[in-house]
């Protein structure tokens, strides 16, 4: 049965924005300051991350025009490279692309909202939030999209209002001496930044439910990425210049610290409320997008058939993702999730853009790729640099990411062995 194409450009772009603006932008700049030592280098990292995300959005837009169906990396790699590559990408999406970020966003929400929830633990509050949005998005596609669009518009307006107020009220200190450029630390910092920008590809996961996906999906990817990059640069300028570097370096709650420096306790609480709303929207977007990948894999026979959506939203897949997110929420630390997610998703996006390059070589003029060959190769070079720097500077997290990929390959081989054995028994 063909999916119902009920979503337009606004909903697709809103999904991109909601997936991108989450826990990362409000938690990483303090750690970046500790590693890079200069606010200017921190802003440079956010700018480079935005350019890299835009390059990726252009590449994925080309793939979406060629394969305008739901499924994201799983679908692209299955069709353009090999079913095994697609299976591993789907495996990574299930664990690292959606379930782990969903857990991270829910935990961050619980942390920021704890004073208003009677001291309820972050894990408990996050669990309730995941359950609520799983129910909302399991009810009906259009209703879930309306909730999503409203939350996105509100959070953009509130973030913009905070930025304008902070820039008008605060006096930026003069730039501090930057010293020698820390190349290795900068490369690793881009992995953290890439987590905050992850989501620029969100619209491809629901392409099968978007009207005129060949035109709408590429436009939604670039529009959403451009909006978020502008917000990130403005927001982080406020963060790193509103308080002394010594107060921010190594701290997770940079949003609270900056707001307190600009407007005291009242503004601090108001900004905490904005951040909580942002995280609510992020949870909603992840619950909306991720299950479409698992449903597509189930429809193709790579996951149990009950996860496929015959009509309406993929309710069984939504339930599976919620269960995985709850498991991460109660078992992993926030910092470990961020590093693991950033490194492993870089592997996935690099493989997908490599598949685009191979597809372009095979099809030539029949496949239009913006900025060919510079755009895809530049994106691939950036992803490779982040991967290599992380392996050198964060070997443990890198090994866990590589082990996740290896586990996906092992699962593929086991599945294929059972499939071949079943086929032989059926033929005998």
GIDANOR-V728001 format. One record per residue. PSI is psi in whole degrees, 0 to 359 (999 if undefined). NEAR is the number of other C-alpha atoms within 8 Angstrom. Layout:
psi=PSI near=NEAR
psi=PSI near=NEAR
This chain:
psi=134 near=4
psi=139 near=3
psi=152 near=8
psi=119 near=7
psi=89 near=8
psi=358 near=8
psi=139 near=12
psi=194 near=9
psi=318 near=11
psi=312 near=9
psi=321 near=12
psi=315 near=15
psi=322 near=13
psi=323 near=13
psi=319 near=13
psi=311 near=17
psi=315 near=15
psi=322 near=15
psi=326 near=14
psi=314 near=13
psi=101 near=14
psi=220 near=14
psi=327 near=11
psi=314 near=12
psi=337 near=12
psi=3 near=12
psi=345 near=13
psi=335 near=11
psi=330 near=15
psi=320 near=14
psi=325 near=12
psi=319 near=13
psi=320 near=15
psi=323 near=9
psi=321 near=9
psi=332 near=11
psi=359 near=9
psi=131 near=11
psi=325 near=12
psi=321 near=8
psi=326 near=10
psi=314 near=12
psi=324 near=11
psi=319 near=8
psi=318 near=12
psi=324 near=13
psi=315 near=10
psi=319 near=9
psi=321 near=12
psi=319 near=12
psi=317 near=8
psi=319 near=10
psi=321 near=13
psi=320 near=12
psi=317 near=12
psi=320 near=14
psi=322 near=14
psi=320 near=14
psi=313 near=14
psi=327 near=12
psi=321 near=12
psi=319 near=13
psi=323 near=11
psi=326 near=15
psi=326 near=12
psi=324 near=8
psi=80 near=7
psi=59 near=12
psi=165 near=12
psi=152 near=14
psi=338 near=16
psi=222 near=12
psi=322 near=12
psi=311 near=15
psi=313 near=12
psi=312 near=15
psi=326 near=16
psi=317 near=13
psi=324 near=9
psi=337 near=10
psi=286 near=11
psi=146 near=9
psi=327 near=9
psi=318 near=9
psi=319 near=11
psi=320 near=16
psi=315 near=15
psi=320 near=13
psi=319 near=12
psi=322 near=13
psi=315 near=9
psi=322 near=15
psi=317 near=12
psi=315 near=13
psi=309 near=10
psi=326 near=13
psi=327 near=12
psi=310 near=13
psi=314 near=17
psi=313 near=15
psi=326 near=13
psi=317 near=14
psi=318 near=13
psi=315 near=13
psi=320 near=14
psi=320 near=19
psi=316 near=14
psi=320 near=12
psi=313 near=15
psi=325 near=15
psi=313 near=9
psi=325 near=11
psi=357 near=11
psi=318 near=13
psi=337 near=7
psi=356 near=6
psi=27 near=7
psi=28 near=6
psi=14 near=7
psi=136 near=9
psi=150 near=9
psi=321 near=13
psi=319 near=11
psi=315 near=9
psi=318 near=14
psi=323 near=15
psi=317 near=11
psi=318 near=8
psi=316 near=11
psi=315 near=14
psi=319 near=9
psi=313 near=8
psi=335 near=11
psi=319 near=12
psi=319 near=8
psi=312 near=10
psi=344 near=15
psi=344 near=11
psi=308 near=9
psi=140 near=10
psi=309 near=10
psi=321 near=8
psi=317 near=10
psi=321 near=12
psi=323 near=10
psi=317 near=9
psi=316 near=8
psi=312 near=15
psi=317 near=12
psi=317 near=8
psi=321 near=11
psi=312 near=13
psi=319 near=9
psi=316 near=8
psi=326 near=11
psi=316 near=8
psi=318 near=8
psi=319 near=9
psi=315 near=11
psi=320 near=9
psi=318 near=8
psi=317 near=9
psi=314 near=11
psi=314 near=8
psi=315 near=8
psi=319 near=11
psi=326 near=9
psi=326 near=6
psi=330 near=8
psi=160 near=8
psi=112 near=6
psi=131 near=6
psi=157 near=6
psi=148 near=4
psi=138 near=6
psi=154 near=6
psi=134 near=5
psi=330 near=9
psi=198 near=4
psi=136 near=4
psi=122 near=5
psi=84 near=7
psi=310 near=6
psi=315 near=8
psi=325 near=10
psi=319 near=11
psi=318 near=12
psi=323 near=12
psi=329 near=11
psi=334 near=13
psi=318 near=15
psi=316 near=13
psi=322 near=14
psi=329 near=12
psi=318 near=11
psi=329 near=12
psi=349 near=12
psi=139 near=10
psi=348 near=10
psi=342 near=18
psi=12 near=13
psi=323 near=13
psi=335 near=15
psi=340 near=14
psi=339 near=14
psi=26 near=14
psi=329 near=14
psi=348 near=11
psi=10 near=11
psi=137 near=15
psi=137 near=9
psi=59 near=6
psi=332 near=13
psi=327 near=10
psi=318 near=8
psi=317 near=13
psi=310 near=17
psi=320 near=15
psi=319 near=10
psi=320 near=14
psi=311 near=18
psi=319 near=12
psi=312 near=9
psi=317 near=13
psi=319 near=15
psi=317 near=10
psi=314 near=9
psi=321 near=11
psi=316 near=11
psi=317 near=8
psi=318 near=10
psi=316 near=10
psi=317 near=11
psi=316 near=9
psi=317 near=10
psi=333 near=11
psi=319 near=9
psi=315 near=12
psi=306 near=12
psi=344 near=13
psi=358 near=11
psi=339 near=14
psi=158 near=11
psi=148 near=8
psi=323 near=11
psi=330 near=5
psi=336 near=8
psi=328 near=13
psi=127 near=12
psi=3 near=9
psi=142 near=10
psi=319 near=10
psi=55 near=9
psi=329 near=13
psi=314 near=12
psi=316 near=11
psi=315 near=12
psi=316 near=14
psi=320 near=15
psi=322 near=12
psi=327 near=9
psi=315 near=11
psi=14 near=10
psi=193 near=9
psi=325 near=8
psi=311 near=8
psi=325 near=11
psi=314 near=15
psi=323 near=9
psi=317 near=8
psi=323 near=12
psi=323 near=12
psi=319 near=10
psi=315 near=11
psi=319 near=11
psi=318 near=11
psi=319 near=10
psi=316 near=14
psi=327 near=15
psi=314 near=12
psi=322 near=13
psi=316 near=15
psi=316 near=14
psi=315 near=11
psi=321 near=12
psi=322 near=13
psi=330 near=17
psi=318 near=10
psi=314 near=12
psi=311 near=16
psi=340 near=12
psi=329 near=14
psi=313 near=16
psi=324 near=15
psi=321 near=13
psi=319 near=12
psi=321 near=15
psi=320 near=14
psi=330 near=12
psi=0 near=7
psi=11 near=8
psi=348 near=8
psi=165 near=10
psi=138 near=8
psi=332 near=8
psi=344 near=7
psi=345 near=14
psi=151 near=15
psi=111 near=11
psi=315 near=6
psi=147 near=7
psi=193 near=9
psi=154 near=10
psi=83 near=15
psi=318 near=9
psi=320 near=9
psi=323 near=13
psi=318 near=14
psi=319 near=9
psi=315 near=8
psi=318 near=14
psi=319 near=13
psi=317 near=8
psi=317 near=11
psi=319 near=12
psi=322 near=11
psi=316 near=8
psi=320 near=11
psi=324 near=15
psi=358 near=7
psi=338 near=6
psi=156 near=8
psi=156 near=6
psi=313 near=8
psi=320 near=6
psi=321 near=9
psi=315 near=12
psi=311 near=13
psi=315 near=11
psi=315 near=13
psi=310 near=14
psi=315 near=12
psi=312 near=15
psi=323 near=13
psi=330 near=11
psi=321 near=13
psi=317 near=10
psi=313 near=11
psi=325 near=11
psi=318 near=12
psi=322 near=9
psi=317 near=11
psi=327 near=14
psi=320 near=10
psi=323 near=12
psi=317 near=12
psi=315 near=9
psi=320 near=10
psi=320 near=10
psi=320 near=12
psi=321 near=7
psi=319 near=6
psi=344 near=8
psi=232 near=7
psi=346 near=6
psi=346 near=5
psi=116 near=10
psi=122 near=7
psi=115 near=10
psi=133 near=8
psi=22 near=7
psi=137 near=7
psi=3 near=7
psi=313 near=7
psi=305 near=12
psi=322 near=16
psi=325 near=8
psi=319 near=9
psi=316 near=13
psi=321 near=11
psi=319 near=8
psi=316 near=9
psi=318 near=12
psi=320 near=9
psi=316 near=9
psi=318 near=14
psi=314 near=12
psi=318 near=8
psi=321 near=11
psi=320 near=14
psi=325 near=11
psi=321 near=7
psi=333 near=9
psi=67 near=8
psi=324 near=9
psi=311 near=6
psi=323 near=12
psi=318 near=13
psi=322 near=9
psi=319 near=9
psi=315 near=12
psi=324 near=9
psi=326 near=8
psi=318 near=9
psi=315 near=10
psi=322 near=8
psi=324 near=8
psi=318 near=12
psi=320 near=11
psi=319 near=8
psi=322 near=8
psi=314 near=11
psi=320 near=8
psi=317 near=8
psi=315 near=8
psi=323 near=8
psi=316 near=8
psi=322 near=8
psi=317 near=8
psi=320 near=8
psi=319 near=8
psi=322 near=8
psi=318 near=8
psi=317 near=8
psi=325 near=7
psi=331 near=6
psi=342 near=5
psi=999 near=4
